[in-house]
């Protein structure tokens, strides 16, 4: 039996993704936000945490990237992809809708529906879509945008289903653990890392990309994030095809350690293709 922390409360998309890989004997513990879920692994409350990292429509989950790049080290042990669709729900008997609660990524993917049907409503951000549904159940807001399963969980009525602007939206989640023994290469892996370049200079990013390109390593993800030290000081989160034990990947990373201030290895793990 394993213990998993996840972005809660119950009935989030993260919980649905976690159920793809967890067994019925495992313990699934919801946490209020990404930071809390990852800290549960750091403190030993959970062996693993599943948190969202990017969406095919809205892009990266910045909080996840920042948590992985800073603080006590964590590594990605696996990933899960999940198609996402959204429902518009209310507490039964609701007649006026002036405040709509949801997660910012969900709001960004349902802007057309909201603008057309509730142009004067205020959209309020919550830590997750399920947290929005839970708040509606408590009477804090008028409506929520969440997964349809949240309506059943929190006793809400669905007024409209599949309201997203893009019916093919997919979210990628990462399974995070404490650093340990690196798993063997499967031949279909992804390696993630946080790269700190040190002193900024012309061509710094090109130097990094060249080390991968000359070794025929394809990059599947690259995102700059502020270090928090000062304005204009950034680091990069990079995903590369391949395993850290693959010669071309390990050689590229070894070279980057020579020219960069710091490389934080974030894990090599099997890729899951979007379905």
Secondary structure, 3 states (H helix, E strand, C coil): CCEEEEECCCCCHHHHHHCCCCCCCCEEEEECCHHHHHHHHHCCCCCEEEEEEEECCCEECHHHHHHHHCCCCCEEEEEEEEECCCEEEEECCCCCCCEEEECHHHHHHCHHHHHHHCCCCEEEECCCHHHHHHHHHCCCCCEEEECHHHHHHHCEEEEEECCCCCCCCEEEEEEEECCCCCCCCCCCEEEEEEEECCCCCCCHHHHHHHHHHCCCCCEEEEEEEECCCCCCCEEEEEEEECCCCCHHHHHHHHHHHHHCCEEEEEEEEECCCCC
